[in-house]
Amino acid sequence: MAKPPTYWPLSIVVFLLFWLLFGAIAMYYSAQVNTRWRYGDVDGANQASRSARIINLIGIGVGILFWIFVIKAG
């Protein structure tokens, strides 16, 4: 079984460009993938990977909506 993706680069992009809070939470879960995988917790690593992906996608969506609102209001 292959190690699940960490989504670390996407988490950094979300943190810097879209929404800080979601990016920070996603970076936490991204780091958990490697930690859990190293300790042999395959299910935990898969869950952390899914959580990182979902939080990143939510952060992108909220960030895009925020920037659209800012541009239209400005």
PQR file with spaces between the fields and no chain letter, atoms N, CA, C, O and H, PARSE charges and radii, in Angstrom:
ATOM       1  N    MET     1       0.845   -1.183    0.000 -0.4000 1.5000
ATOM       2  CA   MET     1       0.000    0.000    0.000 -0.0000 2.0000
ATOM       3  C    MET     1       0.888    1.244    0.000  0.5500 1.7000
ATOM       4  O    MET     1       1.865    1.323    0.746 -0.5500 1.4000
ATOM       5  N    ALA     2       0.543    2.191   -0.828 -0.4000 1.5000
ATOM       6  CA   ALA     2       1.322    3.429   -0.953 -0.0000 2.0000
ATOM       7  C    ALA     2       0.889    4.446    0.100  0.5500 1.7000
ATOM       8  O    ALA     2      -0.262    4.469    0.536 -0.5500 1.4000
ATOM       9  H    ALA     2      -0.250    2.126   -1.434  0.4000 1.0000
ATOM      10  N    LYS     3       1.839    5.280    0.492 -0.4000 1.5000
ATOM      11  CA   LYS     3       1.544    6.341    1.462 -0.0000 2.0000
ATOM      12  C    LYS     3       0.553    7.322    0.840  0.5500 1.7000
ATOM      13  O    LYS     3       0.714    7.692   -0.323 -0.5500 1.4000
ATOM      14  H    LYS     3       2.774    5.261    0.138  0.4000 1.0000
ATOM      15  N    PRO     4      -0.458    7.746    1.576 -0.5600 1.5000
ATOM      16  CA   PRO     4      -1.420    8.705    1.028  0.2800 2.0000
ATOM      17  C    PRO     4      -0.779   10.073    0.832  0.5500 1.7000
ATOM      18  O    PRO     4       0.198   10.404    1.504 -0.5500 1.4000
ATOM      19  N    PRO     5      -1.324   10.870   -0.085 -0.5600 1.5000
ATOM      20  CA   PRO     5      -0.756   12.205   -0.320  0.2800 2.0000
ATOM      21  C    PRO     5      -0.930   13.111    0.892  0.5500 1.7000
ATOM      22  O    PRO     5      -1.914   13.018    1.626 -0.5500 1.4000
ATOM      23  N    THR     6       0.047   13.985    1.081 -0.4000 1.5000
ATOM      24  CA   THR     6      -0.005   14.887    2.237 -0.0000 2.0000
ATOM      25  C    THR     6      -0.726   16.195    1.928  0.5500 1.7000
ATOM      26  O    THR     6      -1.243   16.841    2.839 -0.5500 1.4000
ATOM      27  H    THR     6       0.846   14.061    0.485  0.4000 1.0000
ATOM      28  N    TYR     7      -0.767   16.588    0.683 -0.4000 1.5000
ATOM      29  CA   TYR     7      -1.357   17.869    0.267 -0.0000 2.0000
ATOM      30  C    TYR     7      -0.644   19.057    0.909  0.5500 1.7000
ATOM      31  O    TYR     7      -1.230   20.124    1.089 -0.5500 1.4000
ATOM      32  H    TYR     7      -0.347   16.063   -0.057  0.4000 1.0000
ATOM      33  N    TRP     8       0.617   18.858    1.247 -0.4000 1.5000
ATOM      34  CA   TRP     8       1.395   19.923    1.891 -0.0000 2.0000
ATOM      35  C    TRP     8       1.522   21.168    1.013  0.5500 1.7000
ATOM      36  O    TRP     8       1.250   22.265    1.501 -0.5500 1.4000
ATOM      37  H    TRP     8       1.093   17.991    1.101  0.4000 1.0000
ATOM      38  N    PRO     9       1.923   21.056   -0.268 -0.5600 1.5000
ATOM      39  CA   PRO     9       2.022   22.279   -1.087  0.2800 2.0000
ATOM      40  C    PRO     9       0.692   23.015   -1.226  0.5500 1.7000
ATOM      41  O    PRO     9       0.655   24.245   -1.182 -0.5500 1.4000
ATOM      42  N    LEU    10      -0.389   22.276   -1.392 -0.4000 1.5000
ATOM      43  CA   LEU    10      -1.705   22.904   -1.504 -0.0000 2.0000
ATOM      44  C    LEU    10      -2.068   23.615   -0.201  0.5500 1.7000
ATOM      45  O    LEU    10      -2.664   24.692   -0.224 -0.5500 1.4000
ATOM      46  H    LEU    10      -0.360   21.277   -1.428  0.4000 1.0000
ATOM      47  N    SER    11      -1.714   23.022    0.917 -0.4000 1.5000
ATOM      48  CA   SER    11      -1.988   23.648    2.215 -0.0000 2.0000
ATOM      49  C    SER    11      -1.261   24.975    2.348  0.5500 1.7000
ATOM      50  O    SER    11      -1.815   25.939    2.876 -0.5500 1.4000
ATOM      51  H    SER    11      -1.230   22.147    0.936  0.4000 1.0000
ATOM      52  N    ILE    12      -0.036   25.028    1.878 -0.4000 1.5000
ATOM      53  CA   ILE    12       0.736   26.272    1.936 -0.0000 2.0000
ATOM      54  C    ILE    12       0.111   27.327    1.041  0.5500 1.7000
ATOM      55  O    ILE    12       0.020   28.493    1.426 -0.5500 1.4000
ATOM      56  H    ILE    12       0.414   24.244    1.450  0.4000 1.0000
ATOM      57  N    VAL    13      -0.322   26.932   -0.150 -0.4000 1.5000
ATOM      58  CA   VAL    13      -0.968   27.872   -1.074 -0.0000 2.0000
ATOM      59  C    VAL    13      -2.254   28.412   -0.460  0.5500 1.7000
ATOM      60  O    VAL    13      -2.523   29.611   -0.522 -0.5500 1.4000
ATOM      61  H    VAL    13      -0.248   25.985   -0.463  0.4000 1.0000
ATOM      62  N    VAL    14      -3.048   27.520    0.134 -0.4000 1.5000
ATOM      63  CA   VAL    14      -4.292   27.968    0.778 -0.0000 2.0000
ATOM      64  C    VAL    14      -3.966   28.928    1.917  0.5500 1.7000
ATOM      65  O    VAL    14      -4.639   29.945    2.083 -0.5500 1.4000
ATOM      66  H    VAL    14      -2.829   26.546    0.185  0.4000 1.0000
ATOM      67  N    PHE    15      -2.949   28.613    2.695 -0.4000 1.5000
ATOM      68  CA   PHE    15      -2.554   29.471    3.816 -0.0000 2.0000
ATOM      69  C    PHE    15      -2.140   30.852    3.330  0.5500 1.7000
ATOM      70  O    PHE    15      -2.538   31.856    3.920 -0.5500 1.4000
ATOM      71  H    PHE    15      -2.402   27.786    2.560  0.4000 1.0000
ATOM      72  N    LEU    16      -1.356   30.921    2.276 -0.4000 1.5000
ATOM      73  CA   LEU    16      -0.806   32.195    1.815 -0.0000 2.0000
ATOM      74  C    LEU    16      -1.766   33.013    0.949  0.5500 1.7000
ATOM      75  O    LEU    16      -1.766   34.242    1.018 -0.5500 1.4000
ATOM      76  H    LEU    16      -1.032   30.106    1.796  0.4000 1.0000
ATOM      77  N    LEU    17      -2.582   32.343    0.137 -0.4000 1.5000
ATOM      78  CA   LEU    17      -3.364   33.069   -0.857 -0.0000 2.0000
ATOM      79  C    LEU    17      -4.867   33.136   -0.573  0.5500 1.7000
ATOM      80  O    LEU    17      -5.537   34.062   -1.029 -0.5500 1.4000
ATOM      81  H    LEU    17      -2.583   31.345    0.080  0.4000 1.0000
ATOM      82  N    PHE    18      -5.391   32.188    0.157 -0.4000 1.5000
ATOM      83  CA   PHE    18      -6.834   32.139    0.272 -0.0000 2.0000
ATOM      84  C    PHE    18      -7.333   32.444    1.676  0.5500 1.7000
ATOM      85  O    PHE    18      -7.965   33.479    1.884 -0.5500 1.4000
ATOM      86  H    PHE    18      -4.846   31.436    0.528  0.4000 1.0000
ATOM      87  N    TRP    19      -7.074   31.593    2.621 -0.4000 1.5000
ATOM      88  CA   TRP    19      -7.655   31.767    3.943 -0.0000 2.0000
ATOM      89  C    TRP    19      -6.704   31.171    4.962  0.5500 1.7000
ATOM      90  O    TRP    19      -6.464   29.964    4.963 -0.5500 1.4000
ATOM      91  H    TRP    19      -6.560   30.752    2.451  0.4000 1.0000
ATOM      92  N    LEU    20      -6.160   32.020    5.834 -0.4000 1.5000
ATOM      93  CA   LEU    20      -5.121   31.605    6.775 -0.0000 2.0000
ATOM      94  C    LEU    20      -5.569   30.467    7.697  0.5500 1.7000
ATOM      95  O    LEU    20      -4.839   29.493    7.881 -0.5500 1.4000
ATOM      96  H    LEU    20      -6.355   33.001    5.832  0.4000 1.0000
ATOM      97  N    LEU    21      -6.750   30.588    8.267 -0.4000 1.5000
ATOM      98  CA   LEU    21      -7.210   29.592    9.228 -0.0000 2.0000
ATOM      99  C    LEU    21      -7.324   28.206    8.599  0.5500 1.7000
ATOM     100  O    LEU    21      -6.835   27.226    9.160 -0.5500 1.4000
ATOM     101  H    LEU    21      -7.343   31.380    8.117  0.4000 1.0000
ATOM     102  N    PHE    22      -7.965   28.122    7.442 -0.4000 1.5000
ATOM     103  CA   PHE    22      -8.109   26.826    6.784 -0.0000 2.0000
ATOM     104  C    PHE    22      -6.747   26.274    6.365  0.5500 1.7000
ATOM     105  O    PHE    22      -6.505   25.072    6.470 -0.5500 1.4000
ATOM     106  H    PHE    22      -8.362   28.918    6.986  0.4000 1.0000
ATOM     107  N    GLY    23      -5.867   27.139    5.896 -0.4000 1.5000
ATOM     108  CA   GLY    23      -4.531   26.703    5.511 -0.0000 2.0000
ATOM     109  C    GLY    23      -3.749   26.156    6.689  0.5500 1.7000
ATOM     110  O    GLY    23      -3.049   25.152    6.559 -0.5500 1.4000
ATOM     111  H    GLY    23      -6.064   28.116    5.811  0.4000 1.0000
ATOM     112  N    ALA    24      -3.862   26.806    7.837 -0.4000 1.5000
ATOM     113  CA   ALA    24      -3.142   26.343    9.029 -0.0000 2.0000
ATOM     114  C    ALA    24      -3.676   24.987    9.492  0.5500 1.7000
ATOM     115  O    ALA    24      -2.898   24.100    9.845 -0.5500 1.4000
ATOM     116  H    ALA    24      -4.431   27.621    7.943  0.4000 1.0000
ATOM     117  N    ILE    25      -4.979   24.828    9.492 -0.4000 1.5000
ATOM     118  CA   ILE    25      -5.563   23.550    9.889 -0.0000 2.0000
ATOM     119  C    ILE    25      -5.172   22.457    8.899  0.5500 1.7000
ATOM     120  O    ILE    25      -4.851   21.338    9.300 -0.5500 1.4000
ATOM     121  H    ILE    25      -5.611   25.548    9.205  0.4000 1.0000
ATOM     122  N    ALA    26      -5.197   22.779    7.615 -0.4000 1.5000
ATOM     123  CA   ALA    26      -4.818   21.802    6.597 -0.0000 2.0000
ATOM     124  C    ALA    26      -3.339   21.423    6.727  0.5500 1.7000
ATOM     125  O    ALA    26      -2.978   20.265    6.518 -0.5500 1.4000
ATOM     126  H    ALA    26      -5.458   23.688    7.290  0.4000 1.0000
ATOM     127  N    MET    27      -2.486   22.385    7.070 -0.4000 1.5000
ATOM     128  CA   MET    27      -1.063   22.067    7.268 -0.0000 2.0000
ATOM     129  C    MET    27      -0.890   21.117    8.449  0.5500 1.7000
ATOM     130  O    MET    27      -0.031   20.236    8.410 -0.5500 1.4000
ATOM     131  H    MET    27      -2.779   23.326    7.240  0.4000 1.0000
ATOM     132  N    TYR    28      -1.686   21.284    9.486 -0.4000 1.5000
ATOM     133  CA   TYR    28      -1.628   20.372   10.631 -0.0000 2.0000
ATOM     134  C    TYR    28      -1.948   18.944   10.178  0.5500 1.7000
ATOM     135  O    TYR    28      -1.210   18.010   10.493 -0.5500 1.4000
ATOM     136  H    TYR    28      -2.383   22.000    9.518  0.4000 1.0000
ATOM     137  N    TYR    29      -3.046   18.779    9.442 -0.4000 1.5000
ATOM     138  CA   TYR    29      -3.414   17.440    8.972 -0.0000 2.0000
ATOM     139  C    TYR    29      -2.404   16.896    7.966  0.5500 1.7000
ATOM     140  O    TYR    29      -2.152   15.692    7.933 -0.5500 1.4000
ATOM     141  H    TYR    29      -3.646   19.537    9.186  0.4000 1.0000
ATOM     142  N    SER    30      -1.827   17.770    7.150 -0.4000 1.5000
ATOM     143  CA   SER    30      -0.800   17.333    6.209 -0.0000 2.0000
ATOM     144  C    SER    30       0.402   16.757    6.946  0.5500 1.7000
ATOM     145  O    SER    30       0.961   15.739    6.537 -0.5500 1.4000
ATOM     146  H    SER    30      -2.032   18.748    7.177  0.4000 1.0000
ATOM     147  N    ALA    31       0.793   17.406    8.022 -0.4000 1.5000
ATOM     148  CA   ALA    31       1.914   16.907    8.821 -0.0000 2.0000
ATOM     149  C    ALA    31       1.552   15.593    9.515  0.5500 1.7000
ATOM     150  O    ALA    31       2.413   14.734    9.705 -0.5500 1.4000
ATOM     151  H    ALA    31       0.340   18.233    8.355  0.4000 1.0000
ATOM     152  N    GLN    32       0.293   15.437    9.888 -0.4000 1.5000
ATOM     153  CA   GLN    32      -0.149   14.216   10.552 -0.0000 2.0000
ATOM     154  C    GLN    32      -0.058   12.991    9.642  0.5500 1.7000
ATOM     155  O    GLN    32       0.118   11.873   10.129 -0.5500 1.4000
ATOM     156  H    GLN    32      -0.407   16.134    9.734  0.4000 1.0000
ATOM     157  N    VAL    33      -0.174   13.187    8.336 -0.4000 1.5000
ATOM     158  CA   VAL    33      -0.087   12.060    7.402 -0.0000 2.0000
ATOM     159  C    VAL    33       1.256   11.361    7.578  0.5500 1.7000
ATOM     160  O    VAL    33       1.303   10.144    7.760 -0.5500 1.4000
ATOM     161  H    VAL    33      -0.317   14.094    7.941  0.4000 1.0000
ATOM     162  N    ASN    34       2.345   12.120    7.524 -0.4000 1.5000
ATOM     163  CA   ASN    34       3.673   11.514    7.654 -0.0000 2.0000
ATOM     164  C    ASN    34       3.883   10.890    9.026  0.5500 1.7000
ATOM     165  O    ASN    34       4.432    9.794    9.139 -0.5500 1.4000
ATOM     166  H    ASN    34       2.307   13.108    7.377  0.4000 1.0000
ATOM     167  N    THR    35       3.448   11.583   10.058 -0.4000 1.5000
ATOM     168  CA   THR    35       3.634   11.079   11.421 -0.0000 2.0000
ATOM     169  C    THR    35       2.894    9.764   11.622  0.5500 1.7000
ATOM     170  O    THR    35       3.455    8.795   12.133 -0.5500 1.4000
ATOM     171  H    THR    35       3.002   12.473    9.966  0.4000 1.0000
ATOM     172  N    ARG    36       1.648    9.740   11.222 -0.4000 1.5000
ATOM     173  CA   ARG    36       0.852    8.518   11.406 -0.0000 2.0000
ATOM     174  C    ARG    36       1.361    7.379   10.541  0.5500 1.7000
ATOM     175  O    ARG    36       1.361    6.225   10.968 -0.5500 1.4000
ATOM     176  H    ARG    36       1.192   10.527   10.807  0.4000 1.0000
ATOM     177  N    TRP    37       1.795    7.698    9.326 -0.4000 1.5000
ATOM     178  CA   TRP    37       2.325    6.667    8.439 -0.0000 2.0000
ATOM     179  C    TRP    37       3.590    6.053    9.033  0.5500 1.7000
ATOM     180  O    TRP    37       3.782    4.838    8.989 -0.5500 1.4000
ATOM     181  H    TRP    37       1.794    8.636    8.980  0.4000 1.0000
ATOM     182  N    ARG    38       4.444    6.902    9.584 -0.4000 1.5000
ATOM     183  CA   ARG    38       5.700    6.438   10.183 -0.0000 2.0000
ATOM     184  C    ARG    38       5.447    5.480   11.351  0.5500 1.7000
ATOM     185  O    ARG    38       6.211    4.535   11.549 -0.5500 1.4000
ATOM     186  H    ARG    38       4.288    7.889    9.619  0.4000 1.0000
ATOM     187  N    TYR    39       4.393    5.712   12.115 -0.4000 1.5000
ATOM     188  CA   TYR    39       4.068    4.856   13.250 -0.0000 2.0000
ATOM     189  C    TYR    39       3.214    3.650   12.863  0.5500 1.7000
ATOM     190  O    TYR    39       2.806    2.876   13.729 -0.5500 1.4000
ATOM     191  H    TYR    39       3.772    6.479   11.954  0.4000 1.0000
ATOM     192  N    GLY    40       2.945    3.490   11.577 -0.4000 1.5000
ATOM     193  CA   GLY    40       2.205    2.326   11.102 -0.0000 2.0000
ATOM     194  C    GLY    40       0.692    2.465   11.170  0.5500 1.7000
ATOM     195  O    GLY    40      -0.032    1.488   10.975 -0.5500 1.4000
ATOM     196  H    GLY    40       3.277    4.119   10.874  0.4000 1.0000
ATOM     197  N    ASP    41       0.216    3.660   11.444 -0.4000 1.5000
ATOM     198  CA   ASP    41      -1.229    3.907   11.517 -0.0000 2.0000
ATOM     199  C    ASP    41      -1.735    4.262   10.116  0.5500 1.7000
ATOM     200  O    ASP    41      -1.911    5.434    9.782 -0.5500 1.4000
ATOM     201  H    ASP    41       0.804    4.453   11.602  0.4000 1.0000
ATOM     202  N    VAL    42      -1.963    3.234    9.316 -0.4000 1.5000
ATOM     203  CA   VAL    42      -2.365    3.439    7.918 -0.0000 2.0000
ATOM     204  C    VAL    42      -3.730    4.102    7.837  0.5500 1.7000
ATOM     205  O    VAL    42      -3.923    5.032    7.054 -0.5500 1.4000
ATOM     206  H    VAL    42      -1.820    2.282    9.587  0.4000 1.0000
ATOM     207  N    ASP    43      -4.675    3.635    8.637 -0.4000 1.5000
ATOM     208  CA   ASP    43      -6.014    4.240    8.621 -0.0000 2.0000
ATOM     209  C    ASP    43      -5.970    5.698    9.066  0.5500 1.7000
ATOM     210  O    ASP    43      -6.646    6.549    8.487 -0.5500 1.4000
ATOM     211  H    ASP    43      -4.518    2.880    9.273  0.4000 1.0000
ATOM     212  N    GLY    44      -5.181    5.981   10.084 -0.4000 1.5000
ATOM     213  CA   GLY    44      -5.035    7.360   10.556 -0.0000 2.0000
ATOM     214  C    GLY    44      -4.394    8.250    9.514  0.5500 1.7000
ATOM     215  O    GLY    44      -4.789    9.406    9.356 -0.5500 1.4000
ATOM     216  H    GLY    44      -4.632    5.290   10.554  0.4000 1.0000
ATOM     217  N    ALA    45      -3.406    7.725    8.796 -0.4000 1.5000
ATOM     218  CA   ALA    45      -2.751    8.502    7.738 -0.0000 2.0000
ATOM     219  C    ALA    45      -3.728    8.791    6.606  0.5500 1.7000
ATOM     220  O    ALA    45      -3.757    9.897    6.064 -0.5500 1.4000
ATOM     221  H    ALA    45      -3.085    6.786    8.924  0.4000 1.0000
ATOM     222  N    ASN    46      -4.527    7.787    6.254 -0.4000 1.5000
ATOM     223  CA   ASN    46      -5.530    8.005    5.199 -0.0000 2.0000
ATOM     224  C    ASN    46      -6.569    9.035    5.630  0.5500 1.7000
ATOM     225  O    ASN    46      -6.975    9.881    4.833 -0.5500 1.4000
ATOM     226  H    ASN    46      -4.503    6.890    6.694  0.4000 1.0000
ATOM     227  N    GLN    47      -6.996    8.965    6.881 -0.4000 1.5000
ATOM     228  CA   GLN    47      -7.989    9.927    7.385 -0.0000 2.0000
ATOM     229  C    GLN    47      -7.397   11.336    7.422  0.5500 1.7000
ATOM     230  O    GLN    47      -8.072   12.297    7.053 -0.5500 1.4000
ATOM     231  H    GLN    47      -6.667    8.278    7.528  0.4000 1.0000
ATOM     232  N    ALA    48      -6.157   11.468    7.857 -0.4000 1.5000
ATOM     233  CA   ALA    48      -5.510   12.782    7.892 -0.0000 2.0000
ATOM     234  C    ALA    48      -5.362   13.343    6.480  0.5500 1.7000
ATOM     235  O    ALA    48      -5.528   14.545    6.272 -0.5500 1.4000
ATOM     236  H    ALA    48      -5.608   10.688    8.156  0.4000 1.0000
ATOM     237  N    SER    49      -5.052   12.487    5.515 -0.4000 1.5000
ATOM     238  CA   SER    49      -4.927   12.924    4.123 -0.0000 2.0000
ATOM     239  C    SER    49      -6.268   13.427    3.594  0.5500 1.7000
ATOM     240  O    SER    49      -6.336   14.475    2.953 -0.5500 1.4000
ATOM     241  H    SER    49      -4.917   11.510    5.684  0.4000 1.0000
ATOM     242  N    ARG    50      -7.335   12.671    3.867 -0.4000 1.5000
ATOM     243  CA   ARG    50      -8.674   13.103    3.433 -0.0000 2.0000
ATOM     244  C    ARG    50      -9.065   14.413    4.102  0.5500 1.7000
ATOM     245  O    ARG    50      -9.627   15.300    3.461 -0.5500 1.4000
ATOM     246  H    ARG    50      -7.280   11.819    4.388  0.4000 1.0000
ATOM     247  N    SER    51      -8.770   14.532    5.380 -0.4000 1.5000
ATOM     248  CA   SER    51      -9.100   15.767    6.098 -0.0000 2.0000
ATOM     249  C    SER    51      -8.349   16.958    5.520  0.5500 1.7000
ATOM     250  O    SER    51      -8.924   18.032    5.347 -0.5500 1.4000
ATOM     251  H    SER    51      -8.313   13.811    5.901  0.4000 1.0000
ATOM     252  N    ALA    52      -7.064   16.771    5.220 -0.4000 1.5000
ATOM     253  CA   ALA    52      -6.271   17.855    4.637 -0.0000 2.0000
ATOM     254  C    ALA    52      -6.855   18.278    3.299  0.5500 1.7000
ATOM     255  O    ALA    52      -6.971   19.472    3.021 -0.5500 1.4000
ATOM     256  H    ALA    52      -6.597   15.898    5.360  0.4000 1.0000
ATOM     257  N    ARG    53      -7.228   17.300    2.460 -0.4000 1.5000
ATOM     258  CA   ARG    53      -7.803   17.614    1.147 -0.0000 2.0000
ATOM     259  C    ARG    53      -9.116   18.380    1.291  0.5500 1.7000
ATOM     260  O    ARG    53      -9.320   19.393    0.622 -0.5500 1.4000
ATOM     261  H    ARG    53      -7.134   16.330    2.685  0.4000 1.0000
ATOM     262  N    ILE    54      -9.993   17.909    2.147 -0.4000 1.5000
ATOM     263  CA   ILE    54     -11.295   18.548    2.321 -0.0000 2.0000
ATOM     264  C    ILE    54     -11.143   19.971    2.858  0.5500 1.7000
ATOM     265  O    ILE    54     -11.790   20.897    2.366 -0.5500 1.4000
ATOM     266  H    ILE    54      -9.827   17.086    2.690  0.4000 1.0000
ATOM     267  N    ILE    55     -10.302   20.141    3.851 -0.4000 1.5000
ATOM     268  CA   ILE    55     -10.109   21.471    4.429 -0.0000 2.0000
ATOM     269  C    ILE    55      -9.469   22.409    3.413  0.5500 1.7000
ATOM     270  O    ILE    55      -9.821   23.587    3.355 -0.5500 1.4000
ATOM     271  H    ILE    55      -9.777   19.389    4.251  0.4000 1.0000
ATOM     272  N    ASN    56      -8.540   21.906    2.618 -0.4000 1.5000
ATOM     273  CA   ASN    56      -7.953   22.728    1.559 -0.0000 2.0000
ATOM     274  C    ASN    56      -9.015   23.175    0.567  0.5500 1.7000
ATOM     275  O    ASN    56      -9.050   24.344    0.183 -0.5500 1.4000
ATOM     276  H    ASN    56      -8.254   20.949    2.665  0.4000 1.0000
ATOM     277  N    LEU    57      -9.874   22.266    0.150 -0.4000 1.5000
ATOM     278  CA   LEU    57     -10.917   22.623   -0.816 -0.0000 2.0000
ATOM     279  C    LEU    57     -11.901   23.629   -0.228  0.5500 1.7000
ATOM     280  O    LEU    57     -12.329   24.556   -0.916 -0.5500 1.4000
ATOM     281  H    LEU    57      -9.846   21.316    0.462  0.4000 1.0000
ATOM     282  N    ILE    58     -12.257   23.451    1.031 -0.4000 1.5000
ATOM     283  CA   ILE    58     -13.140   24.422    1.689 -0.0000 2.0000
ATOM     284  C    ILE    58     -12.444   25.781    1.767  0.5500 1.7000
ATOM     285  O    ILE    58     -13.062   26.813    1.506 -0.5500 1.4000
ATOM     286  H    ILE    58     -11.909   22.699    1.590  0.4000 1.0000
ATOM     287  N    GLY    59     -11.163   25.780    2.124 -0.4000 1.5000
ATOM     288  CA   GLY    59     -10.413   27.030    2.205 -0.0000 2.0000
ATOM     289  C    GLY    59     -10.331   27.749    0.868  0.5500 1.7000
ATOM     290  O    GLY    59     -10.437   28.974    0.811 -0.5500 1.4000
ATOM     291  H    GLY    59     -10.661   24.942    2.336  0.4000 1.0000
ATOM     292  N    ILE    60     -10.142   26.995   -0.206 -0.4000 1.5000
ATOM     293  CA   ILE    60     -10.109   27.599   -1.540 -0.0000 2.0000
ATOM     294  C    ILE    60     -11.474   28.205   -1.869  0.5500 1.7000
ATOM     295  O    ILE    60     -11.559   29.332   -2.354 -0.5500 1.4000
ATOM     296  H    ILE    60     -10.056   25.999   -0.161  0.4000 1.0000
ATOM     297  N    GLY    61     -12.540   27.447   -1.600 -0.4000 1.5000
ATOM     298  CA   GLY    61     -13.881   27.946   -1.887 -0.0000 2.0000
ATOM     299  C    GLY    61     -14.216   29.200   -1.099  0.5500 1.7000
ATOM     300  O    GLY    61     -14.714   30.174   -1.663 -0.5500 1.4000
ATOM     301  H    GLY    61     -12.471   26.531   -1.205  0.4000 1.0000
ATOM     302  N    VAL    62     -13.950   29.185    0.191 -0.4000 1.5000
ATOM     303  CA   VAL    62     -14.226   30.355    1.027 -0.0000 2.0000
ATOM     304  C    VAL    62     -13.343   31.528    0.604  0.5500 1.7000
ATOM     305  O    VAL    62     -13.797   32.671    0.559 -0.5500 1.4000
ATOM     306  H    VAL    62     -13.545   28.394    0.649  0.4000 1.0000
ATOM     307  N    GLY    63     -12.085   31.237    0.295 -0.4000 1.5000
ATOM     308  CA   GLY    63     -11.171   32.302   -0.130 -0.0000 2.0000
ATOM     309  C    GLY    63     -11.595   32.951   -1.431  0.5500 1.7000
ATOM     310  O    GLY    63     -11.536   34.173   -1.566 -0.5500 1.4000
ATOM     311  H    GLY    63     -11.717   30.308    0.331  0.4000 1.0000
ATOM     312  N    ILE    64     -12.021   32.145   -2.391 -0.4000 1.5000
ATOM     313  CA   ILE    64     -12.478   32.701   -3.671 -0.0000 2.0000
ATOM     314  C    ILE    64     -13.724   33.560   -3.463  0.5500 1.7000
ATOM     315  O    ILE    64     -13.828   34.658   -4.010 -0.5500 1.4000
ATOM     316  H    ILE    64     -12.069   31.153   -2.281  0.4000 1.0000
ATOM     317  N    LEU    65     -14.665   33.051   -2.670 -0.4000 1.5000
ATOM     318  CA   LEU    65     -15.865   33.843   -2.387 -0.0000 2.0000
ATOM     319  C    LEU    65     -15.509   35.146   -1.678  0.5500 1.7000
ATOM     320  O    LEU    65     -16.090   36.189   -1.976 -0.5500 1.4000
ATOM     321  H    LEU    65     -14.580   32.159   -2.226  0.4000 1.0000
ATOM     322  N    PHE    66     -14.574   35.098   -0.756 -0.4000 1.5000
ATOM     323  CA   PHE    66     -14.133   36.295   -0.043 -0.0000 2.0000
ATOM     324  C    PHE    66     -13.528   37.311   -1.006  0.5500 1.7000
ATOM     325  O    PHE    66     -13.872   38.492   -0.964 -0.5500 1.4000
ATOM     326  H    PHE    66     -14.102   34.250   -0.513  0.4000 1.0000
ATOM     327  N    TRP    67     -12.621   36.851   -1.877 -0.4000 1.5000
ATOM     328  CA   TRP    67     -11.976   37.784   -2.811 -0.0000 2.0000
ATOM     329  C    TRP    67     -12.972   38.347   -3.816  0.5500 1.7000
ATOM     330  O    TRP    67     -12.865   39.511   -4.202 -0.5500 1.4000
ATOM     331  H    TRP    67     -12.341   35.892   -1.911  0.4000 1.0000
ATOM     332  N    ILE    68     -13.932   37.548   -4.243 -0.4000 1.5000
ATOM     333  CA   ILE    68     -14.980   38.065   -5.136 -0.0000 2.0000
ATOM     334  C    ILE    68     -15.765   39.157   -4.421  0.5500 1.7000
ATOM     335  O    ILE    68     -16.051   40.202   -5.007 -0.5500 1.4000
ATOM     336  H    ILE    68     -14.019   36.602   -3.930  0.4000 1.0000
ATOM     337  N    PHE    69     -16.116   38.922   -3.157 -0.4000 1.5000
ATOM     338  CA   PHE    69     -16.839   39.929   -2.380 -0.0000 2.0000
ATOM     339  C    PHE    69     -16.014   41.203   -2.232  0.5500 1.7000
ATOM     340  O    PHE    69     -16.544   42.302   -2.393 -0.5500 1.4000
ATOM     341  H    PHE    69     -15.884   38.073   -2.681  0.4000 1.0000
ATOM     342  N    VAL    70     -14.731   41.070   -1.928 -0.4000 1.5000
ATOM     343  CA   VAL    70     -13.855   42.224   -1.747 -0.0000 2.0000
ATOM     344  C    VAL    70     -13.740   43.021   -3.043  0.5500 1.7000
ATOM     345  O    VAL    70     -13.796   44.251   -3.027 -0.5500 1.4000
ATOM     346  H    VAL    70     -14.300   40.177   -1.797  0.4000 1.0000
ATOM     347  N    ILE    71     -13.580   42.326   -4.156 -0.4000 1.5000
ATOM     348  CA   ILE    71     -13.428   43.023   -5.443 -0.0000 2.0000
ATOM     349  C    ILE    71     -14.728   43.738   -5.814  0.5500 1.7000
ATOM     350  O    ILE    71     -14.697   44.880   -6.273 -0.5500 1.4000
ATOM     351  H    ILE    71     -13.534   41.327   -4.169  0.4000 1.0000
ATOM     352  N    LYS    72     -15.871   43.072   -5.617 -0.4000 1.5000
ATOM     353  CA   LYS    72     -17.149   43.708   -5.946 -0.0000 2.0000
ATOM     354  C    LYS    72     -17.475   44.857   -5.015  0.5500 1.7000
ATOM     355  O    LYS    72     -18.079   45.842   -5.441 -0.5500 1.4000
ATOM     356  H    LYS    72     -15.897   42.145   -5.245  0.4000 1.0000
ATOM     357  N    ALA    73     -17.092   44.755   -3.760 -0.4000 1.5000
ATOM     358  CA   ALA    73     -17.382   45.817   -2.789 -0.0000 2.0000
ATOM     359  C    ALA    73     -16.429   47.000   -2.926  0.5500 1.7000
ATOM     360  O    ALA    73     -16.752   48.125   -2.546 -0.5500 1.4000
ATOM     361  H    ALA    73     -16.602   43.955   -3.414  0.4000 1.0000
ATOM     362  N    GLY    74     -15.254   46.724   -3.475 -0.4000 1.5000
ATOM     363  CA   GLY    74     -14.218   47.768   -3.546 -0.0000 2.0000
ATOM     364  C    GLY    74     -14.434   48.691   -4.659  0.5500 1.7000
ATOM     365  O    GLY    74     -13.650   49.621   -4.851 -0.5500 1.4000
ATOM     366  H    GLY    74     -14.992   45.810   -3.784  0.4000 1.0000
